[in-house]
Amino acid sequence: MKKIKLILFAVALLSISVAVKVFFFPNKTAPQGKPQGGFAAVAVNTYIVKPEKLGDAIAVSGTVLANEEANLVSEVSGKIISINLKEGQPASKGDLLVKINDADLQAQFKKLMSQLDLAKENEARMKKLLNIKGVSIEEYESAVNALNAARADIALVQAQIDKTEIRAPFAGTVGLKYAGEGSYTPVGVKIASIQQLDPVKIDFSVPEKYARQITKGDAVSFTVQSVPDTFEAKILAIEPKVDIATRTVQLRAVCSNKEKKLLPGSFAKITIILKELPNSIMIPTEALIPALKGYKVFVSKNGKAEESAVNVGIRTEKSIEVVRGLEIGDTVITTGIMQLKAGSPIKIIAAQ
């Protein structure tokens, strides 16, 4: 019984001691380092909202192509008697690169030239006789027809001779050769290739929803894996239809390549600026908090964190556009946001 009385007396004494401390020393009741509200100030970093220039852009992949490209093939089969191309070297338009044996055609050409000379003399003689009524009109016309036939035969043989010559179709760079002098080449077999490397084309496609926002002449930028530079190109042409299989629109851009840094076939990463927004509100992505009905951020006001619902727009690698919910000059909290709630006291450590 005495033990119980002692316990009750100790409890009563402790209660009186706490009451006296609260009544006479109210500032000592809260833990040291905390405000009277009972919450420690959260150390945070902030970002001051300011207008920024923003480009609404999309990123796609494409392929670098030669401005002009052709395989050098023969239209006739035969033995190669001359190869004048030099691998990896430039060639001018019209240069004779490969010659196929045409000895039989040259002999036929000489024969026809002799026949042409005879036909010309016969036509001239018949014309003089016609002027003095020495021959009929029918006889003169027969001589004219023979002359025209001889000319046609020569044109035909000349066309066949031309097919034995492979000339550069445009100024460009010759690739590797796959045949040599003395070898036999069938019709249509590739002997070499030639490519025009300045300028180059870039082929790529964009989703159909962006097709109306891109026009001929628009600028695009791109990079390739083999070169650290960023290149500028302009839209050359737009396919006037949507691909049924991919629901994309094919585009082609052209880029200067005077230094020959770009090689056909290279993989290109392309950035297309759809529009530029000069006074956009951009905040760091880490400041954005998913909410039940969208997104929110914490804003510093009078030393406390206040919630602000926001609508977002374009995302970049490190930032996101806020289209509603913030004003220029607002101070957005970027760190410590998981410890915050509306009205939480804050201590700004660093501001951007």
Residue, then its C-alpha position, 0 to 999 in steps of 0.5 A: m500500500k505504501k509503495i502505491k502511495l509513493i508512486l502516486f506522489a512521484v507522478a503528481l510531483l512530476s506533473i506539477s514540475v512540467a506545469v511550472k516549466v510550461f507556465f514560467f518558461p514558455n520559450k523553453t518548451a520547443p526543442q532547440g533549433k525549431p520554431q514555435g510552430g514545432f517544425a524545423a525549417v527545411a533547407v532548399n535550393t530555389y530557381i527564380v523564374k525568368p523569360e527564356k527563348l525556347g524552340d519547339a523541336i522534334a528529333v528524328s533519324g535519317t540517312v545521308l545521301a549523295n547529291e547524285e549517284a550512279n553505277l557505271v555499267s555497260e549497255v553492251s557486252g564485250k571486252i574492256i580495252s581501256i579503263n581511265l577511271k582512278e579509284g577515289q579520284p574526281a572525274s568531270k562530266g563527260d570524261l571517258l572512263v571505260k571503253i569496250n571493244d568496238a572494232d567490228l562497229q568501227a569497220q562497219f562505220k567506215k563502210l557506211m561512210s563510203q556509201l554515204d559519199l557515193a549517195k551524196e554524189n549520186e544525189a547531186r548528179m541526179k539533181k543537175l539532171l532534173n534541172i535540165k529534164g534529164v531524169s524524172i522526179e521519181e528518179y531524183e527522189s529515189a536518190v534522195n531516199a538512198l542518201n537519207a538511208a545511208r545517213a540513218d545507217i551511220a547514225l545507228v552504228q554511231a549509237q552502237i559505238d557510243k554504247t561501248e563508251i562509259r562516260a561520267p554522267f556528272a562531275g563527282t568522285v569515282g569509287l572502287k572498280y570491279a573490273g580491269e582491262g582485258s576482262y569481259t563485262p556482261v550487260g548491266v554488271k557494275i564496273a564502278s560507281i560515281q557519286q557527287l558529294d557536294p552538296v549532300k542530301i539527308d532523307f528522313s521522315v516525321p510523324e504526320k501530325y508535324a507535316r503541316q508545321i514544316t515547309k520547304g526551305d525550313a532549316v534543320s540541324f543534324t549530327v553524324q557519328s563520325v564527325p563531332d560537328t553540327f551541320e545545318a541543312k535546308i528542307l529541299a522537298i516534302e513527299p506530298k503523301v503520308d506513308i500508309a505503313t508508318r503514318t509518316v511523311q518523307l522529307r529531303a534536306v540538302c547540306s553543303n559538303k565542301e570539306k567532304k566531311l559527310l559520307p553517303g550512307s551515314f546515320a544522321k540525328i536530326t533536330i527540326i525546330l517547329k516554332e520559336l517561343p521568345n518569352s517562355i517560362m522554363i523551370p528545372t524538371e526536378a521542381l515538378i511534382p506529379a499531382l492528382k489532377g496534373y502537376k504542381v510546384f512549391v514556391s517560396k513566399n515569405g519564408k514558407a513553401e506554397e503549392s502552385a498548380v501548373n500546366v506544362g508544355i515542351r520538355t527539354e533535356k533539363s527543363i520543362e515549360v510552364v504555360r500556366g501557374l507561374e509568373i516571371g519573378d516567382t521563386v520555385i523550390t528545386t530541392g527538398i520538395m519531398q519534405l515540404k507541404a503547404g506552409s512549411p518553413i524553409k531556409i534558402i541555401a542557394a538560388q539560381 
